[in-house]
């Protein structure tokens, strides 16, 4: 099981003009959520955490 935890450690990568940072997400998590490439998501900051939600489901609240 320790191998699984290591798999979910990611590094932030500089993107574009150098002002933004990107993060890759584990493919197995994205498959479980049925998320696809170019899908719209909502990114929220809650305290010291970041929440990423499907745009359609987040808008239905």
N, CA, C and O atoms as a Maestro MAE file, in Angstrom:
{
 s_m_m2io_version
 :::
 2.0.0
}

f_m_ct {
 s_m_title
 :::
 protein
 m_atom[244] {
  # First column is atom index #
  i_m_mmod_type
  r_m_x_coord
  r_m_y_coord
  r_m_z_coord
  i_m_residue_number
  s_m_chain_name
  s_m_pdb_residue_name
  s_m_pdb_atom_name
  i_m_atomic_number
  :::
  1 25 0.805 -1.217 0.000 1 A "UNK " " N  " 7
  2 3 0.000 0.000 0.000 1 A "UNK " " CA " 6
  3 2 0.849 1.284 0.000 1 A "UNK " " C  " 6
  4 15 0.375 2.298 -0.512 1 A "UNK " " O  " 8
  5 25 2.068 1.298 0.541 2 A "UNK " " N  " 7
  6 3 2.873 2.515 0.501 2 A "UNK " " CA " 6
  7 2 3.128 2.994 -0.920 2 A "UNK " " C  " 6
  8 15 3.246 4.196 -1.158 2 A "UNK " " O  " 8
  9 25 3.216 2.055 -1.876 3 A "UNK " " N  " 7
  10 3 3.437 2.430 -3.271 3 A "UNK " " CA " 6
  11 2 2.297 3.301 -3.787 3 A "UNK " " C  " 6
  12 15 2.535 4.242 -4.544 3 A "UNK " " O  " 8
  13 25 1.073 3.003 -3.392 4 A "UNK " " N  " 7
  14 3 -0.106 3.761 -3.825 4 A "UNK " " CA " 6
  15 2 -0.026 5.210 -3.347 4 A "UNK " " C  " 6
  16 15 -0.362 6.127 -4.097 4 A "UNK " " O  " 8
  17 25 0.417 5.426 -2.107 5 A "UNK " " N  " 7
  18 3 0.547 6.780 -1.583 5 A "UNK " " CA " 6
  19 2 1.579 7.574 -2.371 5 A "UNK " " C  " 6
  20 15 1.359 8.745 -2.679 5 A "UNK " " O  " 8
  21 25 2.707 6.941 -2.699 6 A "UNK " " N  " 7
  22 3 3.755 7.610 -3.453 6 A "UNK " " CA " 6
  23 2 3.270 8.017 -4.840 6 A "UNK " " C  " 6
  24 15 3.697 9.040 -5.374 6 A "UNK " " O  " 8
  25 25 2.386 7.223 -5.419 7 A "UNK " " N  " 7
  26 3 1.851 7.484 -6.744 7 A "UNK " " CA " 6
  27 2 1.089 8.811 -6.785 7 A "UNK " " C  " 6
  28 15 1.062 9.463 -7.829 7 A "UNK " " O  " 8
  29 25 0.482 9.218 -5.698 8 A "UNK " " N  " 7
  30 3 -0.342 10.424 -5.673 8 A "UNK " " CA " 6
  31 2 0.406 11.665 -5.237 8 A "UNK " " C  " 6
  32 15 -0.219 12.698 -4.998 8 A "UNK " " O  " 8
  33 25 1.732 11.600 -5.123 9 A "UNK " " N  " 7
  34 3 2.533 12.790 -4.843 9 A "UNK " " CA " 6
  35 2 2.870 13.418 -6.185 9 A "UNK " " C  " 6
  36 15 3.389 12.743 -7.075 9 A "UNK " " O  " 8
  37 25 2.580 14.702 -6.338 10 A "UNK " " N  " 7
  38 3 2.787 15.406 -7.604 10 A "UNK " " CA " 6
  39 2 3.639 16.642 -7.384 10 A "UNK " " C  " 6
  40 15 3.717 17.166 -6.273 10 A "UNK " " O  " 8
  41 25 4.281 17.106 -8.458 11 A "UNK " " N  " 7
  42 3 5.052 18.348 -8.419 11 A "UNK " " CA " 6
  43 2 4.326 19.400 -9.240 11 A "UNK " " C  " 6
  44 15 3.696 19.082 -10.248 11 A "UNK " " O  " 8
  45 25 4.413 20.642 -8.812 12 A "UNK " " N  " 7
  46 3 3.878 21.748 -9.593 12 A "UNK " " CA " 6
  47 2 4.873 22.063 -10.698 12 A "UNK " " C  " 6
  48 15 6.084 22.029 -10.477 12 A "UNK " " O  " 8
  49 25 4.365 22.371 -11.889 13 A "UNK " " N  " 7
  50 3 5.200 22.641 -13.051 13 A "UNK " " CA " 6
  51 2 4.847 24.008 -13.621 13 A "UNK " " C  " 6
  52 15 3.671 24.342 -13.764 13 A "UNK " " O  " 8
  53 25 5.869 24.799 -13.945 14 A "UNK " " N  " 7
  54 3 5.642 26.116 -14.543 14 A "UNK " " CA " 6
  55 2 5.028 25.935 -15.928 14 A "UNK " " C  " 6
  56 15 5.464 25.083 -16.701 14 A "UNK " " O  " 8
  57 25 4.016 26.743 -16.234 15 A "UNK " " N  " 7
  58 3 3.287 26.613 -17.497 15 A "UNK " " CA " 6
  59 2 3.258 27.953 -18.228 15 A "UNK " " C  " 6
  60 15 3.367 29.011 -17.609 15 A "UNK " " O  " 8
  61 25 3.111 27.897 -19.525 16 A "UNK " " N  " 7
  62 3 2.917 29.092 -20.338 16 A "UNK " " CA " 6
  63 2 4.007 30.124 -20.172 16 A "UNK " " C  " 6
  64 15 5.192 29.817 -20.295 16 A "UNK " " O  " 8
  65 25 3.601 31.351 -19.890 17 A "UNK " " N  " 7
  66 3 4.551 32.471 -19.818 17 A "UNK " " CA " 6
  67 2 5.319 32.498 -18.499 17 A "UNK " " C  " 6
  68 15 6.063 33.445 -18.239 17 A "UNK " " O  " 8
  69 25 5.152 31.492 -17.679 18 A "UNK " " N  " 7
  70 3 5.898 31.438 -16.432 18 A "UNK " " CA " 6
  71 2 5.171 32.039 -15.244 18 A "UNK " " C  " 6
  72 15 5.716 32.075 -14.140 18 A "UNK " " O  " 8
  73 25 3.951 32.512 -15.452 19 A "UNK " " N  " 7
  74 3 3.197 33.120 -14.351 19 A "UNK " " CA " 6
  75 2 2.290 32.112 -13.651 19 A "UNK " " C  " 6
  76 15 1.843 32.350 -12.530 19 A "UNK " " O  " 8
  77 25 2.021 30.991 -14.311 20 A "UNK " " N  " 7
  78 3 1.111 29.988 -13.754 20 A "UNK " " CA " 6
  79 2 1.862 28.697 -13.452 20 A "UNK " " C  " 6
  80 15 2.919 28.419 -14.018 20 A "UNK " " O  " 8
  81 25 1.283 27.922 -12.544 21 A "UNK " " N  " 7
  82 3 1.802 26.599 -12.241 21 A "UNK " " CA " 6
  83 2 0.720 25.584 -12.550 21 A "UNK " " C  " 6
  84 15 -0.464 25.841 -12.328 21 A "UNK " " O  " 8
  85 25 1.125 24.427 -13.062 22 A "UNK " " N  " 7
  86 3 0.178 23.377 -13.401 22 A "UNK " " CA " 6
  87 2 0.414 22.151 -12.545 22 A "UNK " " C  " 6
  88 15 1.481 21.978 -11.955 22 A "UNK " " O  " 8
  89 25 -0.593 21.309 -12.488 23 A "UNK " " N  " 7
  90 3 -0.546 20.096 -11.689 23 A "UNK " " CA " 6
  91 2 -1.196 18.979 -12.477 23 A "UNK " " C  " 6
  92 15 -2.301 19.151 -12.991 23 A "UNK " " O  " 8
  93 25 -0.533 17.831 -12.584 24 A "UNK " " N  " 7
  94 3 -1.160 16.683 -13.225 24 A "UNK " " CA " 6
  95 2 -1.931 15.909 -12.172 24 A "UNK " " C  " 6
  96 15 -1.533 15.854 -11.008 24 A "UNK " " O  " 8
  97 25 -3.029 15.317 -12.588 25 A "UNK " " N  " 7
  98 3 -3.865 14.538 -11.677 25 A "UNK " " CA " 6
  99 2 -3.757 13.062 -12.041 25 A "UNK " " C  " 6
  100 15 -3.612 12.733 -13.218 25 A "UNK " " O  " 8
  101 25 -3.823 12.174 -11.067 26 A "UNK " " N  " 7
  102 3 -3.717 10.744 -11.354 26 A "UNK " " CA " 6
  103 2 -4.845 10.258 -12.269 26 A "UNK " " C  " 6
  104 15 -6.016 10.565 -12.051 26 A "UNK " " O  " 8
  105 25 -4.467 9.500 -13.291 27 A "UNK " " N  " 7
  106 3 -5.431 9.015 -14.281 27 A "UNK " " CA " 6
  107 2 -6.519 8.154 -13.649 27 A "UNK " " C  " 6
  108 15 -7.675 8.229 -14.065 27 A "UNK " " O  " 8
  109 25 -6.175 7.338 -12.650 28 A "UNK " " N  " 7
  110 3 -7.191 6.466 -12.047 28 A "UNK " " CA " 6
  111 2 -8.268 7.274 -11.332 28 A "UNK " " C  " 6
  112 15 -9.436 6.885 -11.340 28 A "UNK " " O  " 8
  113 25 -7.896 8.386 -10.717 29 A "UNK " " N  " 7
  114 3 -8.880 9.255 -10.055 29 A "UNK " " CA " 6
  115 2 -9.788 9.901 -11.103 29 A "UNK " " C  " 6
  116 15 -11.005 9.954 -10.926 29 A "UNK " " O  " 8
  117 25 -9.198 10.387 -12.187 30 A "UNK " " N  " 7
  118 3 -9.992 11.019 -13.248 30 A "UNK " " CA " 6
  119 2 -10.947 10.019 -13.894 30 A "UNK " " C  " 6
  120 15 -12.084 10.366 -14.213 30 A "UNK " " O  " 8
  121 25 -10.491 8.783 -14.088 31 A "UNK " " N  " 7
  122 3 -11.371 7.739 -14.637 31 A "UNK " " CA " 6
  123 2 -12.549 7.474 -13.705 31 A "UNK " " C  " 6
  124 15 -13.691 7.357 -14.150 31 A "UNK " " O  " 8
  125 25 -12.260 7.381 -12.395 32 A "UNK " " N  " 7
  126 3 -13.324 7.128 -11.412 32 A "UNK " " CA " 6
  127 2 -14.371 8.241 -11.416 32 A "UNK " " C  " 6
  128 15 -15.557 7.984 -11.206 32 A "UNK " " O  " 8
  129 25 -13.927 9.481 -11.656 33 A "UNK " " N  " 7
  130 3 -14.839 10.630 -11.684 33 A "UNK " " CA " 6
  131 2 -15.487 10.830 -13.050 33 A "UNK " " C  " 6
  132 15 -16.379 11.665 -13.200 33 A "UNK " " O  " 8
  133 25 -15.037 10.061 -14.055 34 A "UNK " " N  " 7
  134 3 -15.518 10.196 -15.440 34 A "UNK " " CA " 6
  135 2 -15.207 11.579 -16.004 34 A "UNK " " C  " 6
  136 15 -15.999 12.136 -16.765 34 A "UNK " " O  " 8
  137 25 -14.059 12.130 -15.632 35 A "UNK " " N  " 7
  138 3 -13.621 13.424 -16.157 35 A "UNK " " CA " 6
  139 2 -12.828 13.205 -17.429 35 A "UNK " " C  " 6
  140 15 -12.110 12.214 -17.564 35 A "UNK " " O  " 8
  141 25 -12.963 14.148 -18.373 36 A "UNK " " N  " 7
  142 3 -12.309 14.038 -19.673 36 A "UNK " " CA " 6
  143 2 -11.448 15.274 -19.955 36 A "UNK " " C  " 6
  144 15 -11.550 16.295 -19.274 36 A "UNK " " O  " 8
  145 25 -10.610 15.149 -20.966 37 A "UNK " " N  " 7
  146 3 -9.764 16.256 -21.405 37 A "UNK " " CA " 6
  147 2 -10.640 17.448 -21.808 37 A "UNK " " C  " 6
  148 15 -11.701 17.272 -22.407 37 A "UNK " " O  " 8
  149 25 -10.198 18.629 -21.483 38 A "UNK " " N  " 7
  150 3 -10.864 19.910 -21.791 38 A "UNK " " CA " 6
  151 2 -12.177 20.107 -21.039 38 A "UNK " " C  " 6
  152 15 -12.927 21.033 -21.348 38 A "UNK " " O  " 8
  153 25 -12.462 19.270 -20.076 39 A "UNK " " N  " 7
  154 3 -13.663 19.440 -19.254 39 A "UNK " " CA " 6
  155 2 -13.500 20.675 -18.378 39 A "UNK " " C  " 6
  156 15 -12.407 20.935 -17.875 39 A "UNK " " O  " 8
  157 25 -14.553 21.424 -18.193 40 A "UNK " " N  " 7
  158 3 -14.501 22.600 -17.329 40 A "UNK " " CA " 6
  159 2 -14.603 22.176 -15.872 40 A "UNK " " C  " 6
  160 15 -15.422 21.330 -15.514 40 A "UNK " " O  " 8
  161 25 -13.760 22.775 -15.036 41 A "UNK " " N  " 7
  162 3 -13.788 22.507 -13.600 41 A "UNK " " CA " 6
  163 2 -13.759 23.834 -12.851 41 A "UNK " " C  " 6
  164 15 -13.341 24.858 -13.392 41 A "UNK " " O  " 8
  165 25 -14.203 23.800 -11.618 42 A "UNK " " N  " 7
  166 3 -14.190 24.969 -10.739 42 A "UNK " " CA " 6
  167 2 -13.112 24.724 -9.688 42 A "UNK " " C  " 6
  168 15 -13.074 23.658 -9.073 42 A "UNK " " O  " 8
  169 25 -12.238 25.705 -9.480 43 A "UNK " " N  " 7
  170 3 -11.172 25.604 -8.494 43 A "UNK " " CA " 6
  171 2 -11.469 26.593 -7.372 43 A "UNK " " C  " 6
  172 15 -11.618 27.792 -7.609 43 A "UNK " " O  " 8
  173 25 -11.553 26.073 -6.142 44 A "UNK " " N  " 7
  174 3 -11.865 26.922 -4.982 44 A "UNK " " CA " 6
  175 2 -10.779 26.756 -3.932 44 A "UNK " " C  " 6
  176 15 -10.214 25.676 -3.763 44 A "UNK " " O  " 8
  177 25 -10.504 27.832 -3.240 45 A "UNK " " N  " 7
  178 3 -9.587 27.776 -2.107 45 A "UNK " " CA " 6
  179 2 -10.422 27.789 -0.835 45 A "UNK " " C  " 6
  180 15 -11.257 28.673 -0.640 45 A "UNK " " O  " 8
  181 25 -10.194 26.806 0.026 46 A "UNK " " N  " 7
  182 3 -10.894 26.718 1.308 46 A "UNK " " CA " 6
  183 2 -9.809 26.572 2.375 46 A "UNK " " C  " 6
  184 15 -9.270 25.486 2.589 46 A "UNK " " O  " 8
  185 25 -9.507 27.671 3.029 47 A "UNK " " N  " 7
  186 3 -8.411 27.657 3.994 47 A "UNK " " CA " 6
  187 2 -7.108 27.367 3.282 47 A "UNK " " C  " 6
  188 15 -6.731 28.078 2.351 47 A "UNK " " O  " 8
  189 25 -6.413 26.315 3.722 48 A "UNK " " N  " 7
  190 3 -5.144 25.939 3.091 48 A "UNK " " CA " 6
  191 2 -5.318 24.792 2.096 48 A "UNK " " C  " 6
  192 15 -4.339 24.160 1.698 48 A "UNK " " O  " 8
  193 25 -6.552 24.524 1.698 49 A "UNK " " N  " 7
  194 3 -6.836 23.443 0.758 49 A "UNK " " CA " 6
  195 2 -7.375 24.010 -0.549 49 A "UNK " " C  " 6
  196 15 -7.899 25.123 -0.598 49 A "UNK " " O  " 8
  197 25 -7.231 23.219 -1.601 50 A "UNK " " N  " 7
  198 3 -7.790 23.562 -2.908 50 A "UNK " " CA " 6
  199 2 -8.794 22.469 -3.264 50 A "UNK " " C  " 6
  200 15 -8.497 21.279 -3.159 50 A "UNK " " O  " 8
  201 25 -9.980 22.885 -3.685 51 A "UNK " " N  " 7
  202 3 -11.024 21.940 -4.095 51 A "UNK " " CA " 6
  203 2 -11.250 22.120 -5.592 51 A "UNK " " C  " 6
  204 15 -11.434 23.238 -6.073 51 A "UNK " " O  " 8
  205 25 -11.236 21.013 -6.318 52 A "UNK " " N  " 7
  206 3 -11.509 21.028 -7.759 52 A "UNK " " CA " 6
  207 2 -12.791 20.230 -7.974 52 A "UNK " " C  " 6
  208 15 -12.868 19.053 -7.623 52 A "UNK " " O  " 8
  209 25 -13.797 20.888 -8.556 53 A "UNK " " N  " 7
  210 3 -15.099 20.249 -8.775 53 A "UNK " " CA " 6
  211 2 -15.499 20.356 -10.240 53 A "UNK " " C  " 6
  212 15 -15.060 21.256 -10.955 53 A "UNK " " O  " 8
  213 25 -16.330 19.432 -10.667 54 A "UNK " " N  " 7
  214 3 -16.916 19.509 -11.992 54 A "UNK " " CA " 6
  215 2 -17.719 20.800 -12.096 54 A "UNK " " C  " 6
  216 15 -18.489 21.122 -11.191 54 A "UNK " " O  " 8
  217 25 -17.550 21.535 -13.174 55 A "UNK " " N  " 7
  218 3 -18.220 22.825 -13.351 55 A "UNK " " CA " 6
  219 2 -19.735 22.680 -13.344 55 A "UNK " " C  " 6
  220 15 -20.423 23.504 -12.740 55 A "UNK " " O  " 8
  221 25 -20.271 21.657 -13.997 56 A "UNK " " N  " 7
  222 3 -21.731 21.481 -14.072 56 A "UNK " " CA " 6
  223 2 -22.314 21.190 -12.697 56 A "UNK " " C  " 6
  224 15 -23.317 21.794 -12.317 56 A "UNK " " O  " 8
  225 25 -21.706 20.276 -11.941 57 A "UNK " " N  " 7
  226 3 -22.226 19.919 -10.638 57 A "UNK " " CA " 6
  227 2 -22.054 21.050 -9.634 57 A "UNK " " C  " 6
  228 15 -22.913 21.243 -8.774 57 A "UNK " " O  " 8
  229 25 -20.959 21.804 -9.726 58 A "UNK " " N  " 7
  230 3 -20.716 22.906 -8.809 58 A "UNK " " CA " 6
  231 2 -21.736 24.025 -9.029 58 A "UNK " " C  " 6
  232 15 -22.114 24.711 -8.079 58 A "UNK " " O  " 8
  233 25 -22.181 24.213 -10.262 59 A "UNK " " N  " 7
  234 3 -23.145 25.261 -10.579 59 A "UNK " " CA " 6
  235 2 -24.579 24.938 -10.173 59 A "UNK " " C  " 6
  236 15 -25.418 25.838 -10.159 59 A "UNK " " O  " 8
  237 25 -24.887 23.688 -9.844 60 A "UNK " " N  " 7
  238 3 -26.241 23.266 -9.492 60 A "UNK " " CA " 6
  239 2 -26.610 23.522 -8.045 60 A "UNK " " C  " 6
  240 15 -27.761 23.314 -7.662 60 A "UNK " " O  " 8
  241 25 -25.667 23.967 -7.233 61 A "UNK " " N  " 7
  242 3 -25.929 24.139 -5.790 61 A "UNK " " CA " 6
  243 2 -26.893 25.224 -5.484 61 A "UNK " " C  " 6
  244 15 -27.196 25.469 -4.316 61 A "UNK " " O  " 8
  :::
 }
 m_bond[243] {
  # First column is bond index #
  i_m_from
  i_m_to
  i_m_order
  :::
  1 1 2 1
  2 2 3 1
  3 3 4 2
  4 3 5 1
  5 5 6 1
  6 6 7 1
  7 7 8 2
  8 7 9 1
  9 9 10 1
  10 10 11 1
  11 11 12 2
  12 11 13 1
  13 13 14 1
  14 14 15 1
  15 15 16 2
  16 15 17 1
  17 17 18 1
  18 18 19 1
  19 19 20 2
  20 19 21 1
  21 21 22 1
  22 22 23 1
  23 23 24 2
  24 23 25 1
  25 25 26 1
  26 26 27 1
  27 27 28 2
  28 27 29 1
  29 29 30 1
  30 30 31 1
  31 31 32 2
  32 31 33 1
  33 33 34 1
  34 34 35 1
  35 35 36 2
  36 35 37 1
  37 37 38 1
  38 38 39 1
  39 39 40 2
  40 39 41 1
  41 41 42 1
  42 42 43 1
  43 43 44 2
  44 43 45 1
  45 45 46 1
  46 46 47 1
  47 47 48 2
  48 47 49 1
  49 49 50 1
  50 50 51 1
  51 51 52 2
  52 51 53 1
  53 53 54 1
  54 54 55 1
  55 55 56 2
  56 55 57 1
  57 57 58 1
  58 58 59 1
  59 59 60 2
  60 59 61 1
  61 61 62 1
  62 62 63 1
  63 63 64 2
  64 63 65 1
  65 65 66 1
  66 66 67 1
  67 67 68 2
  68 67 69 1
  69 69 70 1
  70 70 71 1
  71 71 72 2
  72 71 73 1
  73 73 74 1
  74 74 75 1
  75 75 76 2
  76 75 77 1
  77 77 78 1
  78 78 79 1
  79 79 80 2
  80 79 81 1
  81 81 82 1
  82 82 83 1
  83 83 84 2
  84 83 85 1
  85 85 86 1
  86 86 87 1
  87 87 88 2
  88 87 89 1
  89 89 90 1
  90 90 91 1
  91 91 92 2
  92 91 93 1
  93 93 94 1
  94 94 95 1
  95 95 96 2
  96 95 97 1
  97 97 98 1
  98 98 99 1
  99 99 100 2
  100 99 101 1
  101 101 102 1
  102 102 103 1
  103 103 104 2
  104 103 105 1
  105 105 106 1
  106 106 107 1
  107 107 108 2
  108 107 109 1
  109 109 110 1
  110 110 111 1
  111 111 112 2
  112 111 113 1
  113 113 114 1
  114 114 115 1
  115 115 116 2
  116 115 117 1
  117 117 118 1
  118 118 119 1
  119 119 120 2
  120 119 121 1
  121 121 122 1
  122 122 123 1
  123 123 124 2
  124 123 125 1
  125 125 126 1
  126 126 127 1
  127 127 128 2
  128 127 129 1
  129 129 130 1
  130 130 131 1
  131 131 132 2
  132 131 133 1
  133 133 134 1
  134 134 135 1
  135 135 136 2
  136 135 137 1
  137 137 138 1
  138 138 139 1
  139 139 140 2
  140 139 141 1
  141 141 142 1
  142 142 143 1
  143 143 144 2
  144 143 145 1
  145 145 146 1
  146 146 147 1
  147 147 148 2
  148 147 149 1
  149 149 150 1
  150 150 151 1
  151 151 152 2
  152 151 153 1
  153 153 154 1
  154 154 155 1
  155 155 156 2
  156 155 157 1
  157 157 158 1
  158 158 159 1
  159 159 160 2
  160 159 161 1
  161 161 162 1
  162 162 163 1
  163 163 164 2
  164 163 165 1
  165 165 166 1
  166 166 167 1
  167 167 168 2
  168 167 169 1
  169 169 170 1
  170 170 171 1
  171 171 172 2
  172 171 173 1
  173 173 174 1
  174 174 175 1
  175 175 176 2
  176 175 177 1
  177 177 178 1
  178 178 179 1
  179 179 180 2
  180 179 181 1
  181 181 182 1
  182 182 183 1
  183 183 184 2
  184 183 185 1
  185 185 186 1
  186 186 187 1
  187 187 188 2
  188 187 189 1
  189 189 190 1
  190 190 191 1
  191 191 192 2
  192 191 193 1
  193 193 194 1
  194 194 195 1
  195 195 196 2
  196 195 197 1
  197 197 198 1
  198 198 199 1
  199 199 200 2
  200 199 201 1
  201 201 202 1
  202 202 203 1
  203 203 204 2
  204 203 205 1
  205 205 206 1
  206 206 207 1
  207 207 208 2
  208 207 209 1
  209 209 210 1
  210 210 211 1
  211 211 212 2
  212 211 213 1
  213 213 214 1
  214 214 215 1
  215 215 216 2
  216 215 217 1
  217 217 218 1
  218 218 219 1
  219 219 220 2
  220 219 221 1
  221 221 222 1
  222 222 223 1
  223 223 224 2
  224 223 225 1
  225 225 226 1
  226 226 227 1
  227 227 228 2
  228 227 229 1
  229 229 230 1
  230 230 231 1
  231 231 232 2
  232 231 233 1
  233 233 234 1
  234 234 235 1
  235 235 236 2
  236 235 237 1
  237 237 238 1
  238 238 239 1
  239 239 240 2
  240 239 241 1
  241 241 242 1
  242 242 243 1
  243 243 244 2
  :::
 }
}
